[in-house]
């Protein structure tokens, strides 16, 4: 009896890796053909109120001779707001910044920024060199508020409806290629 069990175990050792490989191949093929964009991660916060938070302003940041304020969840009610999570040390943030500057020129949209895990002097230098699109900048020195927003990494950009509800989450930098689709989602939220 012991001799008969040995050949079946040795066959199992050879067959099992092949079965695992076939299973993984089928799983990958289903994911590739599902039509779902793998860059889009679902967010449980879509259509939910923004998390409760209050962020201090970026110390020393001014616009038009006045200090740029920080902001809280209560400040995101009343109009459509784009919330951009950024940092001076983030190369993609630098790439997307001209699009945010352009977007801030639209009077129907308010653009605010959460400055994540950054040194104030570096953040001010970043905005001084590239322009400040933000009506308010809240400082998130330890990343706690960003975690509450469900941020995976910078940059991430949210569209918040006038009722204070998160309507869209864009992961990664805004680019000329995806900016049109982002602005269309913004228009959809504004026309709700």
Beta strands, then each sheet from edge to edge (+ up, - down):
strand 1: 54-55
strand 2: 62-63
strand 3: 66-67
strand 4: 71-72
strand 5: 81-86
strand 6: 110-116
strand 7: 136-140
strand 8: 156-160
strand 9: 166-171
sheet 1: 1+ 4-
sheet 2: 2+ 3-
sheet 3: 7+ 6+ 5+ 8- 9+
end
